[in-house]
Amino acid sequence: MSPGDEEAPAGDRDLSGLSYEWMREVNRRGYSYNFSWLGHRIIQYPQDMIALAEIIHVTKPEVVVETGVAHGGSLVFYASLLSLAVKYGGLQSWKVLGIEIDLRDEARAALAESPFADRIKVLEGSSTDTSVFRSVQEELEGFRTVMVVLDSNHSHDHVLSELRLYGKLVSDNCYLVVLDTIIETIGEHRADRPWRVGANPHTAVEQFLSESDDFAVDSAIDHRLLISVAPGGYLRRVNKTIK
């Protein structure tokens, strides 16, 4: 069963509109900073973390790659889920790989103290840097199934570059998840950040999908979640083009 197979009462446009209004308000109050996993801060909505957990349970990727590490909580989250998949789901080998342009000392220390420290690796540098991407490819050698989560710089150009690069790594029927597409809907804009309505992860996804038929939006996930920072951002590989 796909994570998005089940029907949910989320097709109601009025209900979706209310969800967006709620997210617009709580975003101003730092709602996503309220949560942690095994003591590690996760700057995400719980609804999206559950969706990611469902995806990992169903697709059982051997490697989860995330761009944008912040406090490192999401890496610990993925690692704990993959360890459970080994124990209960038949997964044989696994790794969690993070890419961060400026890894904080406290994040480095927290990850080193994690019970999954030997399975988590962080590459420092820009996710779109050629040498960093080459290092990612080297880390994936020997693994068959890969899932990618994009959560670094949210500008249109950066996310589009990530999509074009990291989309190549995603395995058949696995997911390429683009977080913070909600910027287009709730209108987040700060003068000190290079993203805005009309130029953000959502617009990057639209352009990427217009260039390739290898991925499709799993809209059923959006319909079930209602509250999500990634509407239209759960992309499932439906075709593996040889390049």
Secondary structure as a PSIPRED ss2 file (coil, helix, strand):
# PSIPRED VFORMAT (PSIPRED V4.0)

   1 M C   1.000  0.000  0.000
   2 S C   1.000  0.000  0.000
   3 P C   1.000  0.000  0.000
   4 G C   1.000  0.000  0.000
   5 D C   1.000  0.000  0.000
   6 E C   1.000  0.000  0.000
   7 E C   1.000  0.000  0.000
   8 A C   1.000  0.000  0.000
   9 P H   0.000  1.000  0.000
  10 A H   0.000  1.000  0.000
  11 G H   0.000  1.000  0.000
  12 D C   1.000  0.000  0.000
  13 R H   0.000  1.000  0.000
  14 D H   0.000  1.000  0.000
  15 L H   0.000  1.000  0.000
  16 S H   0.000  1.000  0.000
  17 G H   0.000  1.000  0.000
  18 L H   0.000  1.000  0.000
  19 S H   0.000  1.000  0.000
  20 Y H   0.000  1.000  0.000
  21 E H   0.000  1.000  0.000
  22 W H   0.000  1.000  0.000
  23 M H   0.000  1.000  0.000
  24 R H   0.000  1.000  0.000
  25 E H   0.000  1.000  0.000
  26 V H   0.000  1.000  0.000
  27 N H   0.000  1.000  0.000
  28 R C   1.000  0.000  0.000
  29 R C   1.000  0.000  0.000
  30 G C   1.000  0.000  0.000
  31 Y H   0.000  1.000  0.000
  32 S H   0.000  1.000  0.000
  33 Y H   0.000  1.000  0.000
  34 N H   0.000  1.000  0.000
  35 F E   0.000  0.000  1.000
  36 S E   0.000  0.000  1.000
  37 W E   0.000  0.000  1.000
  38 L C   1.000  0.000  0.000
  39 G C   1.000  0.000  0.000
  40 H E   0.000  0.000  1.000
  41 R E   0.000  0.000  1.000
  42 I E   0.000  0.000  1.000
  43 I C   1.000  0.000  0.000
  44 Q C   1.000  0.000  0.000
  45 Y C   1.000  0.000  0.000
  46 P H   0.000  1.000  0.000
  47 Q H   0.000  1.000  0.000
  48 D H   0.000  1.000  0.000
  49 M H   0.000  1.000  0.000
  50 I H   0.000  1.000  0.000
  51 A H   0.000  1.000  0.000
  52 L H   0.000  1.000  0.000
  53 A H   0.000  1.000  0.000
  54 E H   0.000  1.000  0.000
  55 I H   0.000  1.000  0.000
  56 I H   0.000  1.000  0.000
  57 H H   0.000  1.000  0.000
  58 V H   0.000  1.000  0.000
  59 T H   0.000  1.000  0.000
  60 K C   1.000  0.000  0.000
  61 P C   1.000  0.000  0.000
  62 E C   1.000  0.000  0.000
  63 V E   0.000  0.000  1.000
  64 V E   0.000  0.000  1.000
  65 V E   0.000  0.000  1.000
  66 E E   0.000  0.000  1.000
  67 T E   0.000  0.000  1.000
  68 G C   1.000  0.000  0.000
  69 V C   1.000  0.000  0.000
  70 A C   1.000  0.000  0.000
  71 H C   1.000  0.000  0.000
  72 G C   1.000  0.000  0.000
  73 G H   0.000  1.000  0.000
  74 S H   0.000  1.000  0.000
  75 L H   0.000  1.000  0.000
  76 V H   0.000  1.000  0.000
  77 F H   0.000  1.000  0.000
  78 Y H   0.000  1.000  0.000
  79 A H   0.000  1.000  0.000
  80 S H   0.000  1.000  0.000
  81 L H   0.000  1.000  0.000
  82 L H   0.000  1.000  0.000
  83 S H   0.000  1.000  0.000
  84 L H   0.000  1.000  0.000
  85 A H   0.000  1.000  0.000
  86 V H   0.000  1.000  0.000
  87 K H   0.000  1.000  0.000
  88 Y H   0.000  1.000  0.000
  89 G C   1.000  0.000  0.000
  90 G C   1.000  0.000  0.000
  91 L C   1.000  0.000  0.000
  92 Q C   1.000  0.000  0.000
  93 S C   1.000  0.000  0.000
  94 W C   1.000  0.000  0.000
  95 K E   0.000  0.000  1.000
  96 V E   0.000  0.000  1.000
  97 L E   0.000  0.000  1.000
  98 G E   0.000  0.000  1.000
  99 I E   0.000  0.000  1.000
 100 E E   0.000  0.000  1.000
 101 I C   1.000  0.000  0.000
 102 D C   1.000  0.000  0.000
 103 L C   1.000  0.000  0.000
 104 R C   1.000  0.000  0.000
 105 D H   0.000  1.000  0.000
 106 E H   0.000  1.000  0.000
 107 A H   0.000  1.000  0.000
 108 R H   0.000  1.000  0.000
 109 A H   0.000  1.000  0.000
 110 A H   0.000  1.000  0.000
 111 L H   0.000  1.000  0.000
 112 A H   0.000  1.000  0.000
 113 E H   0.000  1.000  0.000
 114 S C   1.000  0.000  0.000
 115 P C   1.000  0.000  0.000
 116 F C   1.000  0.000  0.000
 117 A H   0.000  1.000  0.000
 118 D H   0.000  1.000  0.000
 119 R H   0.000  1.000  0.000
 120 I E   0.000  0.000  1.000
 121 K E   0.000  0.000  1.000
 122 V E   0.000  0.000  1.000
 123 L E   0.000  0.000  1.000
 124 E E   0.000  0.000  1.000
 125 G C   1.000  0.000  0.000
 126 S C   1.000  0.000  0.000
 127 S C   1.000  0.000  0.000
 128 T C   1.000  0.000  0.000
 129 D C   1.000  0.000  0.000
 130 T H   0.000  1.000  0.000
 131 S H   0.000  1.000  0.000
 132 V H   0.000  1.000  0.000
 133 F H   0.000  1.000  0.000
 134 R H   0.000  1.000  0.000
 135 S H   0.000  1.000  0.000
 136 V H   0.000  1.000  0.000
 137 Q H   0.000  1.000  0.000
 138 E H   0.000  1.000  0.000
 139 E H   0.000  1.000  0.000
 140 L C   1.000  0.000  0.000
 141 E C   1.000  0.000  0.000
 142 G C   1.000  0.000  0.000
 143 F C   1.000  0.000  0.000
 144 R C   1.000  0.000  0.000
 145 T C   1.000  0.000  0.000
 146 V E   0.000  0.000  1.000
 147 M E   0.000  0.000  1.000
 148 V E   0.000  0.000  1.000
 149 V E   0.000  0.000  1.000
 150 L E   0.000  0.000  1.000
 151 D C   1.000  0.000  0.000
 152 S C   1.000  0.000  0.000
 153 N C   1.000  0.000  0.000
 154 H C   1.000  0.000  0.000
 155 S C   1.000  0.000  0.000
 156 H H   0.000  1.000  0.000
 157 D H   0.000  1.000  0.000
 158 H H   0.000  1.000  0.000
 159 V H   0.000  1.000  0.000
 160 L H   0.000  1.000  0.000
 161 S H   0.000  1.000  0.000
 162 E H   0.000  1.000  0.000
 163 L H   0.000  1.000  0.000
 164 R H   0.000  1.000  0.000
 165 L H   0.000  1.000  0.000
 166 Y H   0.000  1.000  0.000
 167 G H   0.000  1.000  0.000
 168 K H   0.000  1.000  0.000
 169 L H   0.000  1.000  0.000
 170 V C   1.000  0.000  0.000
 171 S C   1.000  0.000  0.000
 172 D C   1.000  0.000  0.000
 173 N C   1.000  0.000  0.000
 174 C C   1.000  0.000  0.000
 175 Y E   0.000  0.000  1.000
 176 L E   0.000  0.000  1.000
 177 V E   0.000  0.000  1.000
 178 V E   0.000  0.000  1.000
 179 L C   1.000  0.000  0.000
 180 D C   1.000  0.000  0.000
 181 T C   1.000  0.000  0.000
 182 I C   1.000  0.000  0.000
 183 I H   0.000  1.000  0.000
 184 E H   0.000  1.000  0.000
 185 T H   0.000  1.000  0.000
 186 I H   0.000  1.000  0.000
 187 G C   1.000  0.000  0.000
 188 E C   1.000  0.000  0.000
 189 H C   1.000  0.000  0.000
 190 R C   1.000  0.000  0.000
 191 A C   1.000  0.000  0.000
 192 D C   1.000  0.000  0.000
 193 R C   1.000  0.000  0.000
 194 P C   1.000  0.000  0.000
 195 W C   1.000  0.000  0.000
 196 R E   0.000  0.000  1.000
 197 V C   1.000  0.000  0.000
 198 G C   1.000  0.000  0.000
 199 A E   0.000  0.000  1.000
 200 N C   1.000  0.000  0.000
 201 P H   0.000  1.000  0.000
 202 H H   0.000  1.000  0.000
 203 T H   0.000  1.000  0.000
 204 A H   0.000  1.000  0.000
 205 V H   0.000  1.000  0.000
 206 E H   0.000  1.000  0.000
 207 Q H   0.000  1.000  0.000
 208 F H   0.000  1.000  0.000
 209 L H   0.000  1.000  0.000
 210 S H   0.000  1.000  0.000
 211 E H   0.000  1.000  0.000
 212 S C   1.000  0.000  0.000
 213 D C   1.000  0.000  0.000
 214 D C   1.000  0.000  0.000
 215 F E   0.000  0.000  1.000
 216 A E   0.000  0.000  1.000
 217 V E   0.000  0.000  1.000
 218 D C   1.000  0.000  0.000
 219 S H   0.000  1.000  0.000
 220 A H   0.000  1.000  0.000
 221 I H   0.000  1.000  0.000
 222 D H   0.000  1.000  0.000
 223 H H   0.000  1.000  0.000
 224 R H   0.000  1.000  0.000
 225 L H   0.000  1.000  0.000
 226 L C   1.000  0.000  0.000
 227 I C   1.000  0.000  0.000
 228 S C   1.000  0.000  0.000
 229 V C   1.000  0.000  0.000
 230 A C   1.000  0.000  0.000
 231 P C   1.000  0.000  0.000
 232 G C   1.000  0.000  0.000
 233 G C   1.000  0.000  0.000
 234 Y E   0.000  0.000  1.000
 235 L E   0.000  0.000  1.000
 236 R E   0.000  0.000  1.000
 237 R E   0.000  0.000  1.000
 238 V C   1.000  0.000  0.000
 239 N C   1.000  0.000  0.000
 240 K C   1.000  0.000  0.000
 241 T C   1.000  0.000  0.000
 242 I C   1.000  0.000  0.000
 243 K C   1.000  0.000  0.000
